[in-house]
Amino acid sequence: MIKRVLTGGWLIGIVLGALAGYLYWYYVGCNSGSCAITSSPVNSTLYGALMGFLLNGSFRKEKPETKQNSGSH
């Protein structure tokens, strides 16, 4: 599973999502501390990485299934 994540292009989505989460915390953030996700750079970065992982998977095309003939009709 981990090898598939690293070689399947998932890493790009995770890294871009984490970067976007961190940048969102840096530029927008929540100074009062009442926001669970955006009040901490760690939470915001992890949430962004999760969203990047999920969004990257939603744009992937599934390979069509191939029918295997069993030899009988």
N, CA, C and O atoms as CSV, one atom per row, in Angstrom:
chain,resi,resn,atom,element,x,y,z
A,1,MET,N,N,0.831,-1.195,0.000
A,1,MET,CA,C,0.000,0.000,0.000
A,1,MET,C,C,0.873,1.256,0.000
A,1,MET,O,O,0.630,2.177,-0.780
A,2,ILE,N,N,1.884,1.299,0.866
A,2,ILE,CA,C,2.726,2.489,0.944
A,2,ILE,C,C,3.494,2.680,-0.351
A,2,ILE,O,O,3.649,3.808,-0.818
A,3,LYS,N,N,3.980,1.583,-0.940
A,3,LYS,CA,C,4.697,1.692,-2.202
A,3,LYS,C,C,3.785,2.239,-3.290
A,3,LYS,O,O,4.216,3.040,-4.120
A,4,ARG,N,N,2.511,1.806,-3.289
A,4,ARG,CA,C,1.538,2.297,-4.270
A,4,ARG,C,C,1.265,3.782,-4.073
A,4,ARG,O,O,1.103,4.524,-5.042
A,5,VAL,N,N,1.214,4.209,-2.831
A,5,VAL,CA,C,0.980,5.636,-2.543
A,5,VAL,C,C,2.146,6.467,-3.052
A,5,VAL,O,O,1.942,7.523,-3.652
A,6,LEU,N,N,3.358,6.004,-2.821
A,6,LEU,CA,C,4.530,6.781,-3.208
A,6,LEU,C,C,4.775,6.766,-4.708
A,6,LEU,O,O,5.224,7.768,-5.265
A,7,THR,N,N,4.492,5.653,-5.374
A,7,THR,CA,C,4.765,5.568,-6.800
A,7,THR,C,C,3.562,5.926,-7.662
A,7,THR,O,O,3.719,6.146,-8.863
A,8,GLY,N,N,2.388,5.989,-7.096
A,8,GLY,CA,C,1.191,6.246,-7.882
A,8,GLY,C,C,0.844,7.710,-8.040
A,8,GLY,O,O,-0.250,8.025,-8.508
A,9,GLY,N,N,1.715,8.603,-7.675
A,9,GLY,CA,C,1.434,10.022,-7.812
A,9,GLY,C,C,0.663,10.598,-6.631
A,9,GLY,O,O,0.335,11.785,-6.617
A,10,TRP,N,N,0.380,9.775,-5.662
A,10,TRP,CA,C,-0.354,10.259,-4.495
A,10,TRP,C,C,0.483,11.230,-3.684
A,10,TRP,O,O,-0.045,12.133,-3.035
A,11,LEU,N,N,1.778,11.037,-3.726
A,11,LEU,CA,C,2.662,11.892,-2.940
A,11,LEU,C,C,2.548,13.349,-3.372
A,11,LEU,O,O,2.643,14.255,-2.544
A,12,ILE,N,N,2.349,13.571,-4.648
A,12,ILE,CA,C,2.192,14.934,-5.155
A,12,ILE,C,C,0.966,15.600,-4.527
A,12,ILE,O,O,1.035,16.751,-4.096
A,13,GLY,N,N,-0.140,14.885,-4.478
A,13,GLY,CA,C,-1.354,15.425,-3.876
A,13,GLY,C,C,-1.184,15.710,-2.396
A,13,GLY,O,O,-1.679,16.717,-1.890
A,14,ILE,N,N,-0.482,14.820,-1.701
A,14,ILE,CA,C,-0.264,15.003,-0.273
A,14,ILE,C,C,0.610,16.232,-0.015
A,14,ILE,O,O,0.310,17.045,0.859
A,15,VAL,N,N,1.684,16.355,-0.779
A,15,VAL,CA,C,2.610,17.477,-0.578
A,15,VAL,C,C,1.944,18.804,-0.939
A,15,VAL,O,O,2.060,19.782,-0.200
A,16,LEU,N,N,1.251,18.836,-2.067
A,16,LEU,CA,C,0.574,20.082,-2.457
A,16,LEU,C,C,-0.530,20.449,-1.469
A,16,LEU,O,O,-0.715,21.625,-1.152
A,17,GLY,N,N,-1.256,19.458,-0.986
A,17,GLY,CA,C,-2.294,19.715,0.008
A,17,GLY,C,C,-1.720,20.228,1.315
A,17,GLY,O,O,-2.268,21.145,1.925
A,18,ALA,N,N,-0.605,19.630,1.747
A,18,ALA,CA,C,0.040,20.084,2.976
A,18,ALA,C,C,0.541,21.512,2.833
A,18,ALA,O,O,0.404,22.323,3.750
A,19,LEU,N,N,1.116,21.812,1.688
A,19,LEU,CA,C,1.588,23.174,1.432
A,19,LEU,C,C,0.418,24.160,1.432
A,19,LEU,O,O,0.503,25.241,2.014
A,20,ALA,N,N,-0.663,23.775,0.778
A,20,ALA,CA,C,-1.845,24.648,0.746
A,20,ALA,C,C,-2.413,24.844,2.155
A,20,ALA,O,O,-2.821,25.950,2.511
A,21,GLY,N,N,-2.440,23.783,2.948
A,21,GLY,CA,C,-2.929,23.898,4.324
A,21,GLY,C,C,-2.073,24.827,5.161
A,21,GLY,O,O,-2.588,25.641,5.927
A,22,TYR,N,N,-0.759,24.701,5.012
A,22,TYR,CA,C,0.137,25.579,5.760
A,22,TYR,C,C,-0.014,27.023,5.319
A,22,TYR,O,O,-0.074,27.927,6.153
A,23,LEU,N,N,-0.078,27.245,4.007
A,23,LEU,CA,C,-0.237,28.615,3.505
A,23,LEU,C,C,-1.569,29.219,3.934
A,23,LEU,O,O,-1.655,30.417,4.202
A,24,TYR,N,N,-2.601,28.393,3.997
A,24,TYR,CA,C,-3.895,28.887,4.471
A,24,TYR,C,C,-3.775,29.321,5.936
A,24,TYR,O,O,-4.293,30.370,6.318
A,25,TRP,N,N,-3.097,28.520,6.750
A,25,TRP,CA,C,-2.904,28.890,8.152
A,25,TRP,C,C,-2.097,30.183,8.241
A,25,TRP,O,O,-2.422,31.057,9.045
A,26,TYR,N,N,-1.051,30.316,7.427
A,26,TYR,CA,C,-0.157,31.464,7.498
A,26,TYR,C,C,-0.852,32.761,7.095
A,26,TYR,O,O,-0.699,33.787,7.758
A,27,TYR,N,N,-1.623,32.710,5.996
A,27,TYR,CA,C,-2.220,33.941,5.483
A,27,TYR,C,C,-3.629,34.214,6.018
A,27,TYR,O,O,-4.016,35.375,6.150
A,28,VAL,N,N,-4.387,33.187,6.323
A,28,VAL,CA,C,-5.766,33.390,6.789
A,28,VAL,C,C,-5.854,33.055,8.268
A,28,VAL,O,O,-6.117,33.931,9.092
A,29,GLY,N,N,-5.637,31.804,8.606
A,29,GLY,CA,C,-5.565,31.345,9.982
A,29,GLY,C,C,-6.707,31.786,10.880
A,29,GLY,O,O,-7.697,32.362,10.431
A,30,CYS,N,N,-6.538,31.499,12.148
A,30,CYS,CA,C,-7.525,31.858,13.159
A,30,CYS,C,C,-6.765,32.265,14.411
A,30,CYS,O,O,-6.198,31.413,15.097
A,31,ASN,N,N,-6.748,33.522,14.708
A,31,ASN,CA,C,-5.963,34.029,15.834
A,31,ASN,C,C,-6.592,33.764,17.193
A,31,ASN,O,O,-5.883,33.724,18.199
A,32,SER,N,N,-7.900,33.583,17.244
A,32,SER,CA,C,-8.563,33.412,18.530
A,32,SER,C,C,-8.333,32.033,19.135
A,32,SER,O,O,-8.503,31.856,20.341
A,33,GLY,N,N,-7.954,31.060,18.325
A,33,GLY,CA,C,-7.738,29.715,18.831
A,33,GLY,C,C,-9.005,28.889,18.900
A,33,GLY,O,O,-8.964,27.733,19.323
A,34,SER,N,N,-10.116,29.450,18.497
A,34,SER,CA,C,-11.384,28.718,18.568
A,34,SER,C,C,-11.629,27.839,17.343
A,34,SER,O,O,-12.544,27.016,17.346
A,35,CYS,N,N,-10.827,28.005,16.309
A,35,CYS,CA,C,-10.973,27.192,15.100
A,35,CYS,C,C,-10.108,25.945,15.256
A,35,CYS,O,O,-8.896,26.047,15.448
A,36,ALA,N,N,-10.719,24.788,15.174
A,36,ALA,CA,C,-9.985,23.541,15.432
A,36,ALA,C,C,-8.906,23.273,14.393
A,36,ALA,O,O,-7.840,22.758,14.731
A,37,ILE,N,N,-9.160,23.608,13.157
A,37,ILE,CA,C,-8.206,23.272,12.101
A,37,ILE,C,C,-7.220,24.399,11.853
A,37,ILE,O,O,-6.015,24.155,11.801
A,38,THR,N,N,-7.694,25.608,11.700
A,38,THR,CA,C,-6.826,26.703,11.260
A,38,THR,C,C,-6.129,27.453,12.390
A,38,THR,O,O,-5.397,28.404,12.117
A,39,SER,N,N,-6.326,27.069,13.632
A,39,SER,CA,C,-5.644,27.774,14.715
A,39,SER,C,C,-4.226,27.249,14.930
A,39,SER,O,O,-3.415,27.906,15.583
A,40,SER,N,N,-3.923,26.073,14.386
A,40,SER,CA,C,-2.606,25.477,14.553
A,40,SER,C,C,-2.006,25.153,13.188
A,40,SER,O,O,-2.704,24.624,12.323
A,41,PRO,N,N,-0.726,25.460,12.978
A,41,PRO,CA,C,-0.115,25.129,11.683
A,41,PRO,C,C,-0.038,23.617,11.447
A,41,PRO,O,O,-0.128,23.163,10.307
A,42,VAL,N,N,0.127,22.846,12.508
A,42,VAL,CA,C,0.191,21.392,12.365
A,42,VAL,C,C,-1.152,20.848,11.910
A,42,VAL,O,O,-1.221,20.057,10.969
A,43,ASN,N,N,-2.217,21.270,12.576
A,43,ASN,CA,C,-3.559,20.796,12.200
A,43,ASN,C,C,-3.912,21.212,10.777
A,43,ASN,O,O,-4.454,20.416,10.010
A,44,SER,N,N,-3.613,22.428,10.432
A,44,SER,CA,C,-3.935,22.932,9.108
A,44,SER,C,C,-3.142,22.195,8.029
A,44,SER,O,O,-3.684,21.876,6.970
A,45,THR,N,N,-1.869,21.924,8.290
A,45,THR,CA,C,-1.036,21.213,7.330
A,45,THR,C,C,-1.494,19.767,7.166
A,45,THR,O,O,-1.564,19.264,6.045
A,46,LEU,N,N,-1.803,19.102,8.265
A,46,LEU,CA,C,-2.284,17.718,8.178
A,46,LEU,C,C,-3.632,17.630,7.477
A,46,LEU,O,O,-3.868,16.713,6.689
A,47,TYR,N,N,-4.505,18.572,7.758
A,47,TYR,CA,C,-5.807,18.590,7.090
A,47,TYR,C,C,-5.628,18.838,5.589
A,47,TYR,O,O,-6.300,18.208,4.771
A,48,GLY,N,N,-4.741,19.736,5.236
A,48,GLY,CA,C,-4.464,20.000,3.828
A,48,GLY,C,C,-3.885,18.775,3.133
A,48,GLY,O,O,-4.236,18.488,1.989
A,49,ALA,N,N,-3.001,18.051,3.815
A,49,ALA,CA,C,-2.418,16.833,3.241
A,49,ALA,C,C,-3.500,15.784,3.009
A,49,ALA,O,O,-3.505,15.111,1.979
A,50,LEU,N,N,-4.416,15.644,3.965
A,50,LEU,CA,C,-5.520,14.694,3.810
A,50,LEU,C,C,-6.413,15.085,2.640
A,50,LEU,O,O,-6.812,14.230,1.849
A,51,MET,N,N,-6.724,16.359,2.526
A,51,MET,CA,C,-7.566,16.817,1.411
A,51,MET,C,C,-6.847,16.640,0.072
A,51,MET,O,O,-7.477,16.283,-0.923
A,52,GLY,N,N,-5.546,16.885,0.037
A,52,GLY,CA,C,-4.776,16.670,-1.186
A,52,GLY,C,C,-4.774,15.209,-1.593
A,52,GLY,O,O,-4.885,14.885,-2.775
A,53,PHE,N,N,-4.646,14.327,-0.609
A,53,PHE,CA,C,-4.683,12.889,-0.871
A,53,PHE,C,C,-6.040,12.472,-1.431
A,53,PHE,O,O,-6.113,11.728,-2.409
A,54,LEU,N,N,-7.105,12.952,-0.811
A,54,LEU,CA,C,-8.453,12.582,-1.258
A,54,LEU,C,C,-8.796,13.191,-2.612
A,54,LEU,O,O,-9.386,12.525,-3.463
A,55,LEU,N,N,-8.431,14.445,-2.813
A,55,LEU,CA,C,-8.729,15.078,-4.095
A,55,LEU,C,C,-7.930,14.462,-5.235
A,55,LEU,O,O,-8.446,14.318,-6.343
A,56,ASN,N,N,-6.697,14.103,-4.979
A,56,ASN,CA,C,-5.882,13.466,-6.004
A,56,ASN,C,C,-6.515,12.150,-6.440
A,56,ASN,O,O,-6.494,11.814,-7.624
A,57,GLY,N,N,-7.067,11.420,-5.515
A,57,GLY,CA,C,-7.719,10.157,-5.835
A,57,GLY,C,C,-9.019,10.336,-6.596
A,57,GLY,O,O,-9.426,9.441,-7.336
A,58,SER,N,N,-9.672,11.467,-6.431
A,58,SER,CA,C,-10.951,11.666,-7.106
A,58,SER,C,C,-10.783,11.999,-8.586
A,58,SER,O,O,-11.744,11.897,-9.347
A,59,PHE,N,N,-9.590,12.393,-9.006
A,59,PHE,CA,C,-9.350,12.726,-10.402
A,59,PHE,C,C,-8.745,11.569,-11.196
A,59,PHE,O,O,-8.490,11.708,-12.392
A,60,ARG,N,N,-8.518,10.459,-10.556
A,60,ARG,CA,C,-7.917,9.313,-11.232
A,60,ARG,C,C,-8.965,8.542,-12.009
A,60,ARG,O,O,-10.093,8.359,-11.553
A,61,LYS,N,N,-8.575,8.099,-13.179
A,61,LYS,CA,C,-9.448,7.257,-13.982
A,61,LYS,C,C,-9.214,5.807,-13.594
A,61,LYS,O,O,-8.078,5.367,-13.416
A,62,GLU,N,N,-10.304,5.079,-13.467
A,62,GLU,CA,C,-10.168,3.664,-13.167
A,62,GLU,C,C,-9.874,2.910,-14.451
A,62,GLU,O,O,-10.396,3.244,-15.515
A,63,LYS,N,N,-9.053,1.912,-14.345
A,63,LYS,CA,C,-8.746,1.092,-15.506
A,63,LYS,C,C,-9.941,0.190,-15.786
A,63,LYS,O,O,-10.514,-0.385,-14.860
A,64,PRO,N,N,-10.318,0.063,-17.039
A,64,PRO,CA,C,-11.450,-0.811,-17.357
A,64,PRO,C,C,-11.104,-2.264,-17.047
A,64,PRO,O,O,-9.980,-2.723,-17.252
A,65,GLU,N,N,-12.105,-2.958,-16.552
A,65,GLU,CA,C,-11.893,-4.369,-16.224
A,65,GLU,C,C,-11.846,-5.173,-17.517
A,65,GLU,O,O,-12.602,-4.928,-18.457
A,66,THR,N,N,-10.957,-6.116,-17.532
A,66,THR,CA,C,-10.870,-6.985,-18.700
A,66,THR,C,C,-11.533,-8.307,-18.356
A,66,THR,O,O,-11.307,-8.880,-17.290
A,67,LYS,N,N,-12.350,-8.773,-19.275
A,67,LYS,CA,C,-13.013,-10.049,-19.065
A,67,LYS,C,C,-12.078,-11.179,-19.465
A,67,LYS,O,O,-11.450,-11.154,-20.523
A,68,GLN,N,N,-12.010,-12.141,-18.609
A,68,GLN,CA,C,-11.202,-13.295,-18.932
A,68,GLN,C,C,-12.120,-14.438,-19.320
A,68,GLN,O,O,-13.017,-14.820,-18.568
A,69,ASN,N,N,-11.887,-14.962,-20.474
A,69,ASN,CA,C,-12.711,-16.069,-20.938
A,69,ASN,C,C,-12.300,-17.355,-20.246
A,69,ASN,O,O,-11.117,-17.670,-20.121
A,70,SER,N,N,-13.301,-18.080,-19.804
A,70,SER,CA,C,-13.028,-19.348,-19.137
A,70,SER,C,C,-12.964,-20.497,-20.118
A,70,SER,O,O,-12.707,-21.633,-19.718
A,71,GLY,N,N,-13.193,-20.230,-21.396
A,71,GLY,CA,C,-13.106,-21.255,-22.404
A,71,GLY,C,C,-14.448,-21.905,-22.726
A,71,GLY,O,O,-14.542,-22.655,-23.697
A,72,SER,N,N,-15.468,-21.642,-21.954
A,72,SER,CA,C,-16.794,-22.223,-22.233
A,72,SER,C,C,-17.769,-21.124,-22.603
A,72,SER,O,O,-17.671,-20.008,-22.093
A,73,HIS,N,N,-18.702,-21.428,-23.480
A,73,HIS,CA,C,-19.684,-20.427,-23.925
A,73,HIS,C,C,-21.010,-20.724,-23.335
A,73,HIS,O,O,-21.974,-20.000,-23.586
